[in-house]
Amino acid sequence: MIEAGKKFYSKWKNALQESHLENPYAHDTSQHKKEKAFFQASDLRARDPEKANILYLDGQAPNKSRGSGFGRAFDNLSMIAELGHRITLVTECGPDIDDWCDKACVDSITGLGIEYANHKFKDMIKSHSGYYDLVLVSRPNNFITFFREIVDFYRANPFALVYDCEALVYRCTEALHKLIREDKIQFPGGPQGSENIDPELINMLLREEKRMELSLISISDATLPVSDGEAKFISQLVPSARNMYSIGHIMSSNIAVTKADFDSRNGILYLAGFNDAMYYNGDAIWYFLTEIYPLVVEAAPIPLTIAGKGIPKELRLVVEANEIIAKHVTFVESPKTVDYLFQENRVFVAPHLYGAGIQYICLVYQFMSCVINQICHLVLPVSPISNLSGERGVVGRHPSCHVQLHT
């Protein structure tokens, strides 16, 4: 150990003597002394008084393996940390609840230089009063859960409130109840018995959910929707919404060309994070399996691969019970890499709710409008449409089965 220390000092002697400055706040008894105590792991950032102190509130630890939303939360934390700001992460549920986030997961978070405070937000109100410049709360359910504490904290500690709303959740709830009530569709793992509830009561609850969600946006200093299309939709509903900034699911992208050409590939790929639950990616592929894929197989035996982590057993039971599709469907649980899946399949089905997760929507529409238009003309009557951003697209409708193909 002593020998290793000598080698280290010999190699880095100049840097240690000339560049390794002492923290100027180390012996300060003012506000910065509190910084040193709270952020020992990010000592370098504690030296810069121009960087913000940020409190990040979420329901659970941003475990990237638990779904795209949690991966997006992790990317947001990474981005803020890279900008040099000091962050305290507080979650309603601890990382050890239901083995949600193991040691490696926690290390990936704290490795960003982030303080992960394993105590309740309400316990921090007095001890951290006057410290944070900005509070960022993720998703409506967490905003509602922390609302009273946020109000109390603001009274003692004025700050800017940033709301990461992602996609509007009430729209999903409305669509789900429409499927159940009007189309009489009930998927495994979905709400049970709601078809027997008074429709007016359900409508009242839906209106309240919408009012609550839009109210959270209206009181925030800034809102972070998941796409430009979502931002435009929110602006129409809440004209008073201030400072809208779109942050998608992907912070950076790498372009890779498949080694196998189009003709040598065959199959449909559905890739998603399931977390052993049918909501919300499970219900999407369930609908595809029950309403759409049987029609595809009847026309041509195109294989379907369902890949992801925590694929729910309900999906396997649906496939096993349908002889028409059973021999054509393959489940791939927790693949270490997905590269080979893109090398083998021609079509990729994205499970994002109403396209809200695709931030490069204009480019996607332009490309798909060219490709799908040619395919649709072969099998479906096609008519042009316009999306929210004004880009032109196409829609194909099959009159006998009511299948709609949108780009």
C-alpha positions in Angstrom: 0.0 0.0 0.0 2.9 2.4 0.9 4.7 1.5 -2.4 1.5 2.2 -4.3 1.1 5.6 -2.6 4.7 6.5 -3.6 4.1 5.6 -7.2 0.8 7.6 -7.3 2.5 10.7 -5.8 5.5 10.3 -8.2 3.2 10.1 -11.3 0.8 12.9 -10.2 3.2 15.1 -8.3 2.8 18.3 -10.4 -0.9 18.0 -10.6 -1.2 17.5 -6.8 1.1 20.5 -6.1 -0.2 22.9 -8.7 -3.8 21.9 -9.7 -5.3 20.2 -6.7 -6.7 23.2 -4.9 -8.1 23.1 -1.4 -11.9 23.6 -1.1 -12.1 27.3 -0.2 -15.3 26.5 1.8 -13.8 23.7 3.9 -13.4 26.0 7.0 -16.3 28.3 6.3 -19.0 28.4 8.9 -21.6 30.0 6.5 -23.9 28.3 4.0 -21.1 26.6 2.2 -20.2 24.6 5.3 -23.6 23.0 4.9 -22.7 22.2 1.3 -19.6 20.3 2.4 -21.6 18.2 4.9 -24.3 17.4 2.4 -22.2 16.8 -0.7 -19.0 15.1 0.4 -19.1 12.9 -2.7 -19.2 15.8 -5.1 -16.6 18.0 -3.4 -15.5 19.6 -6.7 -19.0 20.9 -7.4 -19.2 22.4 -3.9 -16.4 24.8 -4.9 -18.5 26.6 -7.5 -21.1 28.9 -5.9 -22.6 29.7 -9.3 -24.0 26.2 -9.8 -27.5 25.4 -8.5 -28.5 23.2 -5.6 -31.3 20.9 -6.9 -33.7 18.6 -5.1 -35.0 15.8 -7.3 -38.2 14.1 -6.1 -39.4 10.8 -7.6 -41.4 7.8 -6.5 -38.7 5.2 -7.0 -35.0 5.1 -7.8 -34.3 5.7 -11.5 -33.3 2.1 -12.3 -32.6 2.0 -16.1 -33.6 -1.7 -16.3 -37.1 -1.1 -15.1 -38.5 0.7 -18.1 -37.9 3.6 -20.5 -39.4 6.2 -18.1 -36.9 5.3 -15.4 -34.1 5.3 -17.9 -35.2 8.8 -19.0 -35.1 9.9 -15.3 -31.5 8.5 -15.0 -30.5 10.4 -18.2 -32.0 13.6 -16.8 -30.0 13.2 -13.6 -26.9 12.5 -15.6 -27.4 15.6 -17.8 -27.9 17.8 -14.8 -24.9 16.4 -13.0 -22.7 16.8 -16.1 -23.6 20.5 -16.1 -22.0 20.7 -12.7 -25.1 21.3 -10.5 -25.4 19.7 -7.0 -28.3 17.2 -6.8 -30.1 15.5 -3.9 -32.3 12.6 -5.0 -35.2 11.7 -2.7 -37.6 8.9 -3.5 -40.9 7.9 -1.8 -39.8 4.3 -1.8 -36.3 3.2 -0.8 -34.1 1.4 -3.3 -34.3 -1.9 -1.3 -38.2 -2.1 -1.5 -39.0 -5.2 -3.6 -35.3 -5.3 -4.7 -36.1 -2.4 -7.0 -32.6 -1.0 -7.1 -29.6 -3.2 -6.0 -26.2 -2.0 -4.9 -24.9 -1.7 -8.5 -28.0 0.3 -9.4 -27.5 2.7 -6.4 -23.8 2.9 -7.3 -24.6 4.0 -10.8 -26.7 6.8 -9.4 -24.3 8.0 -6.7 -21.4 7.6 -9.2 -22.8 10.6 -11.0 -21.9 12.7 -7.9 -25.4 12.7 -6.7 -26.5 12.5 -3.1 -29.2 9.8 -2.7 -30.9 10.7 0.5 -32.5 7.6 2.0 -34.9 9.5 4.2 -38.4 11.0 3.9 -38.8 14.4 2.3 -40.7 15.8 5.2 -37.7 15.0 7.4 -35.6 17.3 5.3 -37.8 20.4 5.4 -36.2 21.8 8.6 -32.6 20.6 8.1 -32.3 21.7 4.5 -34.3 25.0 4.7 -32.9 27.7 2.6 -30.6 25.4 0.7 -32.2 24.5 -2.6 -32.5 26.8 -5.6 -34.7 24.4 -7.6 -37.0 21.5 -6.9 -37.7 19.1 -9.7 -40.6 16.6 -9.3 -41.2 13.7 -11.7 -44.6 12.6 -12.9 -48.1 13.5 -11.6 -48.6 10.7 -9.1 -45.3 11.8 -7.3 -46.3 15.5 -7.5 -49.5 14.7 -5.8 -47.8 12.5 -3.2 -45.3 15.2 -2.3 -47.6 18.1 -2.8 -48.2 19.1 0.9 -44.4 18.7 1.7 -43.6 20.8 -1.4 -45.9 23.6 -0.2 -44.5 23.5 3.4 -40.9 23.5 2.0 -41.6 26.4 -0.2 -42.8 28.5 2.7 -39.5 28.1 4.4 -37.4 27.8 1.3 -38.5 29.7 -1.9 -37.4 27.9 -5.0 -38.2 27.4 -8.7 -40.5 24.4 -9.2 -39.9 22.3 -12.3 -42.4 19.6 -13.2 -41.3 16.6 -15.4 -44.8 15.6 -16.6 -43.5 13.2 -19.3 -46.8 12.3 -21.2 -50.2 13.2 -20.0 -51.4 10.2 -18.0 -55.1 11.0 -18.1 -55.2 10.5 -21.8 -54.1 6.9 -21.3 -56.8 6.4 -18.7 -59.5 7.8 -21.0 -58.4 5.6 -23.8 -58.4 2.5 -21.6 -61.9 3.1 -20.3 -63.1 3.7 -23.8 -61.8 0.3 -24.9 -63.5 -1.3 -22.0 -66.8 0.5 -22.2 -67.3 1.0 -25.9 -65.3 -1.7 -27.6 -65.9 -4.2 -24.8 -62.2 -5.1 -24.7 -60.9 -6.5 -21.4 -57.2 -7.3 -21.3 -55.5 -9.6 -18.7 -54.1 -7.5 -15.8 -56.2 -4.5 -16.7 -59.0 -2.8 -14.6 -61.5 -5.4 -13.5 -65.2 -4.6 -13.1 -65.1 -1.1 -14.3 -67.7 -2.0 -17.0 -70.2 -2.4 -14.2 -69.6 1.1 -12.7 -72.0 4.0 -13.6 -70.5 5.6 -16.7 -71.3 9.1 -15.3 -69.2 8.3 -12.2 -66.3 7.2 -14.3 -66.6 10.3 -16.5 -66.5 12.4 -13.3 -63.4 10.7 -12.1 -61.7 11.1 -15.5 -62.6 14.8 -15.5 -61.1 15.2 -12.0 -57.9 13.3 -13.0 -57.5 15.6 -16.1 -58.2 18.8 -14.0 -55.6 17.7 -11.4 -52.9 16.9 -13.9 -53.4 20.2 -15.8 -53.5 22.1 -12.6 -50.0 20.7 -11.7 -48.7 22.1 -15.0 -50.3 25.5 -14.4 -48.6 26.1 -11.0 -45.1 25.0 -12.1 -42.4 27.4 -13.1 -41.3 25.1 -15.9 -42.7 21.9 -17.4 -40.8 19.1 -19.1 -43.0 17.1 -21.5 -41.6 14.0 -23.3 -41.9 15.3 -26.9 -42.6 18.4 -29.0 -46.0 17.0 -30.0 -46.9 16.5 -26.3 -45.7 20.1 -25.6 -48.0 21.5 -28.3 -50.9 19.5 -27.0 -50.3 20.8 -23.4 -50.0 24.4 -24.7 -53.5 24.1 -26.2 -54.9 22.7 -23.0 -53.0 25.1 -20.6 -52.3 28.4 -22.4 -50.8 29.7 -19.2 -48.2 27.0 -19.0 -44.8 28.6 -18.6 -41.3 27.6 -19.9 -42.0 24.3 -21.8 -38.9 22.3 -22.6 -39.2 18.9 -24.4 -36.9 16.2 -23.1 -37.3 12.8 -24.8 -36.2 9.3 -23.8 -32.9 9.4 -25.6 -30.1 11.9 -24.6 -27.9 10.8 -27.5 -28.2 8.5 -30.5 -25.8 6.2 -32.3 -26.6 5.3 -35.9 -25.8 1.7 -36.8 -26.5 0.1 -40.2 -27.7 -3.5 -40.0 -25.3 -6.0 -41.6 -28.1 -8.1 -43.0 -29.9 -6.5 -45.9 -33.7 -6.1 -45.9 -34.4 -9.1 -48.1 -32.5 -11.5 -45.8 -34.4 -10.4 -42.7 -37.8 -11.6 -41.8 -40.1 -11.0 -38.9 -41.7 -8.5 -36.5 -39.9 -7.3 -33.4 -41.7 -6.0 -30.3 -39.2 -4.7 -27.8 -40.3 -3.2 -24.4 -39.7 -3.2 -20.7 -42.6 -5.0 -18.9 -41.6 -5.4 -15.3 -43.8 -8.5 -14.9 -46.9 -6.3 -15.4 -49.5 -6.0 -18.2 -49.7 -2.2 -17.9 -48.6 -0.5 -20.0 -46.4 -2.2 -22.6 -48.0 -5.6 -21.9 -51.5 -4.3 -22.9 -50.2 -2.9 -26.2 -48.7 -6.2 -27.4 -51.7 -8.1 -26.0 -53.9 -6.1 -28.3 -51.5 -6.7 -31.2 -51.6 -10.5 -30.4 -55.3 -10.8 -30.2 -56.6 -8.3 -32.7 -54.0 -7.8 -35.4 -51.4 -10.5 -35.5 -53.8 -13.4 -36.3 -54.8 -11.5 -39.4 -51.1 -11.1 -40.4 -50.5 -14.8 -39.9 -53.5 -15.7 -42.0 -52.1 -13.7 -44.9 -48.4 -14.7 -44.4 -46.7 -16.7 -41.7 -44.5 -13.8 -40.5 -42.7 -14.6 -37.2 -43.1 -12.4 -34.2 -40.5 -11.9 -31.5 -41.5 -10.4 -28.1 -38.4 -9.3 -26.2 -37.9 -7.5 -23.0 -37.4 -7.7 -19.2 -40.0 -9.2 -17.0 -42.4 -10.5 -19.7 -45.7 -11.1 -17.9 -47.0 -14.7 -17.9 -50.4 -13.5 -19.2 -48.8 -12.9 -22.6 -47.5 -16.4 -22.8 -50.9 -17.8 -21.9 -52.5 -15.8 -24.6 -50.1 -17.2 -27.2 -50.4 -20.8 -26.0 -54.2 -20.6 -26.1 -54.2 -19.5 -29.8 -53.1 -22.3 -32.2 -53.1 -19.9 -35.1 -50.2 -17.7 -33.7 -48.6 -20.0 -31.2 -46.0 -21.6 -33.5 -45.0 -18.2 -34.9 -44.3 -16.3 -31.6 -41.0 -16.4 -29.8 -40.4 -14.8 -26.3 -36.9 -13.5 -25.5 -36.5 -12.7 -21.8 -33.9 -10.2 -20.7 -31.5 -10.4 -23.7 -28.0 -9.2 -22.9 -27.9 -7.4 -26.2 -30.7 -6.5 -28.7 -28.4 -5.9 -31.7 -29.0 -9.4 -33.2 -32.8 -8.8 -32.9 -32.5 -5.9 -35.3 -30.3 -8.0 -37.6 -33.0 -10.7 -37.9 -36.3 -8.7 -38.1 -37.7 -6.3 -40.7 -40.4 -4.5 -38.7 -40.1 -2.9 -35.3 -43.2 -2.2 -33.3 -42.8 0.8 -30.9 -45.1 0.5 -27.8 -45.0 4.2 -26.9 -48.4 5.7 -26.0 -49.7 7.8 -28.9 -46.1 8.4 -30.1 -45.2 10.5 -27.1 -41.9 8.8 -26.6 -40.6 9.5 -30.1 -39.0 12.9 -29.9 -37.7 12.8 -33.5 -41.3 12.6 -34.7 -40.9 14.7 -37.8 -38.1 12.6 -39.2 -40.0 9.4 -38.4 -43.1 10.7 -40.1 -41.2 11.7 -43.2 -39.5 8.4 -43.5 -42.5 6.2 -42.7 -44.8 8.2 -45.0 -42.6 7.3 -48.0 -42.1 3.6 -47.0 -45.5 2.7 -45.6 -47.3 4.5 -48.4 -45.9 2.0 -50.9 -46.8 -1.0 -48.7 -50.3 0.3 -48.0 -51.2 0.7 -51.6 -50.6 -3.0 -52.0 -52.9 -4.2 -49.2 -55.0 -1.3 -47.9 -56.9 1.7 -49.1 -54.8 4.7 -48.2 -55.7 8.3 -47.5 -53.4 11.2 -46.4 -53.5 12.7 -42.9 -51.7 15.4 -41.0 -50.1 14.9 -37.6 -50.0 17.4 -34.7 -46.9 19.1 -36.1 -48.4 19.6 -39.5 -46.3 16.9 -41.2 -48.0 14.8 -43.8 -48.6 11.1 -43.2 -50.8 8.2 -44.3 -53.4 6.0 -42.8 -54.5 2.6 -44.1 -57.8 1.1 -43.0 -58.9 -2.5 -43.6 -62.8 -2.4 -43.8 -63.4 -6.0 -42.7 -61.3 -6.0 -39.5 -61.1 -2.3 -38.7 -57.3 -2.3 -38.5 -55.8 1.1 -38.9 -52.2 1.7 -39.9 -50.9 5.2 -39.0 -47.5 6.7 -39.8 
